[in-house]
Amino acid sequence: MPPPWAPAPPPAPDQSVWNRVAAFLVLIAVVAAAAGAGIGWSLARAVNNKQPIAQATTQPGQTESPITQVTPSPGSTSSSDSAAIAAKVIPAIVDINTTLGNGQAAGTGMIISPTGEILTNNHVVTGSTSITVTVQGRSQTYAAHVVGVNVSQDVAVIQIDGGVSGLPTVTFADTSSLQVGDTVLAIGNALGQGGAPRVTQGHVTALDQTITASEGQQNAETLNGMVQSDAVIYQGDSGGALVNTSGQVVGMITAGQAQGFRSAASDVGYAVSANTAVTQANRIRGHELATDITYGQVGYLGVSVQANPTQSGAQVVSVQSGSPAASAGITAGSLITSVGGTTITSADSLGTAIKAHRPGEKVSVTWTAQSGAKHSASVTLGAINP
């Protein structure tokens, strides 16, 4: 029997593809993108959601308190209750729109401080050159910047620019007591359409789930400790809230399962548990110095690459117009073999080498053109979100 309350379905999407593929499944990074606008992502290796909550140590100059969590209250929900629950949370749900090197993308975020700190997935903002945020009930659109990300956990904290204050915030539940069968609502920016968030109702169907997924059948990674639910989610819901009957966030919507190659919705969704999301957000907000956390923007070359089956290096598939790579004369078909004195042996090693340098830094790049001619140039890296 369907739940007693459910929203009207959103308008039909365009033909963009849900872009996380796993064996026998399509696992999508629930992000709406313009046609042809690919979106980067990283899957989480989250800690078990029964781990104790660790709060980051406040650093000098930090004015925000660490995010706290509360013990959730048990209970069921009716259609009227569902509307009331959603009304508590929606004011603190924001639309996030990003500009990528080759298009635009959209996702969702949750306000975690009155001064405009926002929790979202790393894959919502990764690869973007600019970020804008729309706050419910406010007519203006705000610019925002990345505070820091944990790529391996797929968690990011961004900050609205311009000194905002008095914003509503979400409340997080301690998910160690979350149980299969608990009623939940999924709230997010479905299909990147803007306006009021879409809300769907369902139940927790599994805990501590592990998923192996990939983007375009490449870069497979493992996502652990996920909360699974049957509340319908859509492209664009990534970074949105999975909430309990008390209006407390129990998870951050991250991925969904689709049965077809092209799909608009999924009734098998996965969320980073609130315990994991809070732990990682507080580490970032506390400016913890750790190898798994990146702060601010990173260097940007502007190429799409793949492995070369016969030669060591990163094979250039395409070059973004106006990028540092294009200015240096790197063209599609080139094989990049060195960056900043570091030998490039694969597509992955190119990304690692570039991210070791800051935006605006000049680095030497060596490549072999498709014609066989060897080139070297000093390239000023651009700025992009990690």
N, C-alpha and C positions, 0 to 999 in steps of 0.2 A: 504494500500500500504506500503511495507517495506521501511525503511529509505533509502536515496540515497546512503549511504555508510555504509558498515559493514565489519568487518574482517572475515577472514576464520575461521571456527569453530576449536576449539582445538582438540587434539587427544582424543580418547575415554578414559574415566577414568577407574580406577580399580573398584572393587566392594565395596569399602568403602561406608558407609551410610552417607547421610546428616543427621545431628544429632540434629536438633531442631524440636520437634513435637508439634503441636497445634491441637485443635479440628477442624476437617474437613480439616486440612492443614498439610503439613510438612514445618516447617520454619527452614531453615538450617543456622547454624553459618558458614558462607562461608569460611571454612578452610579445606584445603586438608590434610589428615592424612594417614600415612601408614596403611596397613591392620592391624586391631587389636589395633591400637594406638588411644585410646580415647583422646578427647581434652576437657578440661574444659572451661566453659564460664559463663558469667553473662550478663543478658539482662539489657539494660539501662532504667533508669527512668529519661529521659531527660527533661529539662525545655522546655516550649513552645518556639518554634524557633522564636517567635516575641518578646522575651524578649530583653532588651538592652544588649549590650556587656559589660561585666565587665572585666577590666584588673587587674591582680594581682599586688600587690605592690612589687617592687624590693627589695630583701633582701641584706644585706651586703655580698659581695663576688660574687653576681650573675652578670655575664657578659653579658648574653643574654637579649635583649629587649623583652618585651611581644609581642606575635603575634598580628599583626594588620590586619584589614580587610578593603576592599574597596567596594564602591558601584558598583554592577555589571552593565554592559552595555547591553541594550536589543539588540535582533537581531536573525536572523535565520542562518542556516549553510548549506553549500553544501558539497559534498564529498571532494573537495579540501580543503575547510575551515576546515573540521573535522580533516584531516591529519595534518594541520598546528596547530590546537588547541592542538591535542595530543602531537605533537612534543615539545610544550612549557612545558608540564607537565611531560612527561615521564622521563626526566633526574632526577627529584626529587622523583620518585617512586622507592621504594626498595623492594626486596624480603626478607622476614623474615623466617628463618628456626629455629625450636626449637627442643631440645631433651627433651622428656618426660620420666617419669619413666618407661613407657612400649612401647616406640616407638618414632617416629618423627612426626612433623606436620609442615605445611607451611602456611604463610599468606603474607600480604602486609603492607607496611608502607609509610608515606609521610615525607620527610625531611623538618623540620621547622626551622633549623638554620644551617649556614655554617659550624659549628663545630660538626655536627652530631647528633643533637637531632631529634628524629623521633616520629611522632604521629601514633598510631595504636589502634586497639581494645584491651581491656583487655583480651578478650577470645583468642586472637592470642598468647599471651605469658603466660597466667595463667597456673600454674602447670608445667612449664618448669624448667629444671635444667641448661640449657645453651641456648644461643641465638647467631645466626650468621646472618649477614646482607650482602647482595650483592647489591652494588651500580651500577647503569647503567653506562657503559663506563669505569668501573674500573675492572681489572682482579682479584684483590685479594678479599678474603672474610674477613669481619671484625667481631670480637667478639663484643658483645654489652651487656649491663646490663640494668635492669629496674630502671628508676629514681623514678617513682611513678605511682600509678594507682588509679582510682576511679572505684571500682568494680561495684557499683550500676549504673554508667553511661556508663559502658563498654568502658572506655577511658584509655589509657596508654601512657606514654612517656618513650621511651627508649633512651639510649645514646651509640653511637659507641665508643669503647675503642681505645686508641692509639693516641689521639691528632690529629684527622683529621681537615682539614680546607678547605675553598673554595668550599664547596659543594653547588649545586644549591638548591633552596627552592621553595616550592609551595606558591601560593598566595591565600588567603581566601576571599571569598565574604561575605558581610553582607547579610545573607539570609532572613532578614525581608522583602525584596522586591521580594523574589522568588515567582513565580506564576505557577499554573497548566498550562501545555502546553509548558513551557520553554524547549528548547532543551538542552539535557545533554549528556555527554559521561561518561561511566564507565571504569575506568582504574585500572587493578589489575593483580596479579600473578596467573592467572587462572590455577587451578589444581595443583599448586605448581610445575610447570614444569621448572621454571627458564627462563632465556633469556629475551627478550624484553616483556614488559607487553602487555596483550591483551586489545584491545579497542573496545567497542561497543557503538552504538548510540541509543538514545531514547528520551523520554520526561518525564517531571515531570507529574505524574498522580494523585497525592494527596499530601496534606500537613498535618502536625500535626497528623499523624496516630498513633494509639495505637494498640499494638499486645500483646496478651497473648501467651506465648510459653514456652516450657519446653525441657529438655534434657532427652531423653529416658522416657518421660511421668512422669518425676520427677522434683522437684524444679521449679515449674512454677513461672514465674515472668512477670512483665508487662513492656513493652517498649513504652514510650510516645514520642510525638513530632517528629516522624520520617518523613523523606522525602521519598515518594514512587515514583518509576520510572519504566518504561518498558524497560530500557536498560538492555540487557541480562548480567547476572552475573554468575560466576562459583565458585565452591569450590576453595578456595585459594585467592579469591578477598577481603576477610575481611581486613579492614584497608586501602583499596585502596581509590581512589579519584573518587567522582562524581563531574564533572566540567561543568561549563556553557560555552557559546560560546566565552567568553573572556579568557578562560583558567584559570578561578578562581574556586577554590574548594568550592562547595556548600554543600557537605556532605561527610561523611566517610562511605563507604560501610560496612554493618554489617550483614544483613540477607537477605534471599530470600525465595520465596514460590515455592514449587515443588508439582506437582500433584500426583506423585508416591512415593513409598517407597524408591526406588533407583533412583537417578537422577543426571545428570551432570550439568545442567544449569537451570536458572530461568529467566523468563521475567517479574517477579514481584519482585522488589528489594526494600530494605529499607536501608536508610542511616541515621546515626546520623547527624543532621544539623550542618553546619559549625559554627553557633553561639554557639551551645552547646559544640562542640568539642574544639573550641578556648577557651571558658570560662574555661573548665575543665583543658585543657593543661596549661593555664597560671597560674591556681591555683597550679598545680603540679610544674611547673617551678619556681614559686615564693616561693616554700617550705611552703605553707600555712599549718598551723597545724589545722587539722580538723578530726573529727571522720570518715568521709567518704573517706579519702585519706590515702593510705598506701604507705610508701616509702621503697624501697629496697626489699630484700628477707625476707621471713617469715619462721618460723619453719616448719619442714617436718617430718612426721612419716612414711609414706609409706604404707598406707592401703587404700583399697576401702571398704566402709561400707554402710550399709542400716539399716533402723529401724527394731527393733525386735517387732513383734506384741504382744508378751506376757510379755516381760521383759523390764525394763528401761535400756538404754544403747545404744551403737553403735555396731551392729553386723558386724563382719569382713567378707567380701566376698572374698577378696584376699589380699595377702601380696606381695609387690614387692621385688624381689630378691636383696639382698645386702642393703636393706633399714634399718633404725634404728629399725623399728618394727621387721624385720626378725632377726636382731642381738640380740634383746631382747627375742626372742623365741615366739612372738605372731604368731599364726597360723590362717588360715581360719576357720571360725566357732566360734572363740572366741568372747566374749562379753566384750567390753571395758567399764568400769564403772567409771573411774576416771583418770584425767590427771592433774598433778601439783596441786593436792589438790582440783580441781574443779570436782564436780559430773557430769558425762556424762549421760544425759537422752535420747539423740537421736543422729542420725547421724549428724545433723546440729550443735548440741552443741559440738560435738567432734572437728569439724573444727574450730569453734570459740575459743575453749580452746587452741588448738595447735597454732593458729595464734597469740595468746596473748604472745607467747614466741619467742625469737629470735633464729636464727640458731646457733648451737653450745652449746645452753643452755641445762643443764641437768634437766630433769623433771621426777617425779615419775609417772608411769603408772600402773594402776591396771586393771586386766582383769580376766574373768572366761573362762577357756578353754572349748572346746566342751565336754570334758569328765566330766566337772563339777568341776575340780580342780581350785582353786583360785591362782592367781599369782600377784606379784608386782615386778617392776624393775625400776632402774634409767636408763633413756634412754637419750642419747645425740641426740638432734634433728638435722636433716640435713637441707639443704637450698634449697628453692624452690621459684619460683616467685608467688606472690599472685594471 
